[in-house]
Amino acid sequence: MPKSAESAALAQPTADPSRWKALVFIALAQLMVVLDATIVNIALPSAQQDLGISDGNRQWVITAYALAFGGLLLFGGRIADLWGRKNTFITGLLGFAAASALGGAATGEAMMLGARALQGAFGALLAPAALSLLAVMFTDGKERAKAFGIYGAIAGGGGAVGLILGGFLTEYLNWRWTFFVNIPFAIVAAVGAFLVIREPAGARNRSSLDIPGVVLSTLGLVSLVYGFTRAESDGWNDPVTLGLFVASAVLLLAFVWTESKVRSPLLPLRVITNRNRGGVYLSLGLAVISMFGLFLFLTYYLQVVKGYSPVKTGFAFLPMIAGMITGSTQIGARLMTRVAPRYLMAPGFLLASLGMLLLTQIEVGSSYPALILPAQLLLGLGMGTAFMPAMSLATIGVDPADAGVASAMVNTSQQVGGAIGTALLNTIAASATTEFLVSHAAEASRGKEAATAVQAQAMVHGYSSAIWWAVGILVTSAVIAFTFITTGRPQPGPAVAGSDGAAGAEAETPVPVIAH
């Protein structure tokens, strides 16, 4: 080989030969974390009865996980940058397996709540490490699109898979298996990751850990997530709820100020002030608000109003999963290297809003094939198409040493969005339901059968009212994606990664290459 040709060959970054095998184990871990957010919901009534958990404390089975997960995500992302993504990923998997075993073997309320908090904490290590591993291992534009398409489909559809799996395990085995099922997932993914993942050289951050940033961000995010959780159960005017929101605002403002002053910040402000990434975090967080609310309403509608079993309810969500997988892998992945991200994200959110708009017409006697099925297909296609470029764009142009914390911001926007969505839309639905019952009190007083019918109508009216808000939120997501995200169409072939300082270069070549 001529010397010049040899030099050119050496200059080209070498793709990791095990990257597709690694994707299998990263995707498996992501599926475990995402489905765990919903699988326990189906099992909660049985677990509550067996363990003697009071009605007042049962929400903590969900809340303990959400607080630990949401509050520690930025810390987990930075740990991945400092300690190594592979090490953090495997530690997160093994810790999650141990916490799941503890939850499945729980003999009382305290043991269960402790296990859920531990699951959340190890999930906060695992989730950003998984996404940042993808960001640093897949460097070619087309391959990156395929990898993030698969990852996006799992991130979007995992919650619905959790409903199906949770229904089967609870109905045919025992609620404890909703915890034990995580153990084989985690062990297979950890062993596979240990054997095949090779983290690129030079991608680790060698700076010191920003302890004040860790404390302020964790307390601020925990206060924010807990504030929305309390708002759902105790009302928006509750003094403790208001106090949590004030504390969150003060702590997060102090966090931003600290990050602008310290030498090695936990979250370099350049990660979130970049226009494109900021647009992704904001539009994705808003979209998740609407999706989490919808999962809640449709689950209750199908089980309480339509009388579906837990397993049948889970299967009723399959069209949404199919839509998400199609949107991610067939639409998003194929078009991501051909068109600018905003031309996928904005139409995707708008398509999802059309599906949501269909669901505003829901009534007690609505037909599943005529209304709910097409609405779910539109929602799935739209969200899958939008999620795919969003997941990829969130880590584009980031210095490899900051990939973990940039990935953590994606998870944080989703986690906070989920907490807000559940609280906000549930509150709107509850208020509309109460108003309906008050205005139809005379009708409900005509007998037991009439009262039952009015109660069902009131519930559905509440869901419909809240879904109108979800439509507006999705349209807002589309507007933000279209106006904030200005990066152009990815150039063919690999592109050289630049730091955030090279804003112009990043806009030209949004698919980075990280040298191995």
PyMOL commands that set and color helices and strands:
alter all, ss='L'
color gray80, all
select helices_A, chain A and resi 3-11+19-51+59-83+85-104+109-137+141-172+177-180+182-196+211-234+239-259+269-273+275-305+310-316+318-335+342-359+368-393+400-439+441-444+448-484+503-508
alter helices_A, ss='H'
color red, helices_A
select strands_A, chain A and resi 495-496+512-513
alter strands_A, ss='S'
color yellow, strands_A
deselect
rebuild
show_as cartoon
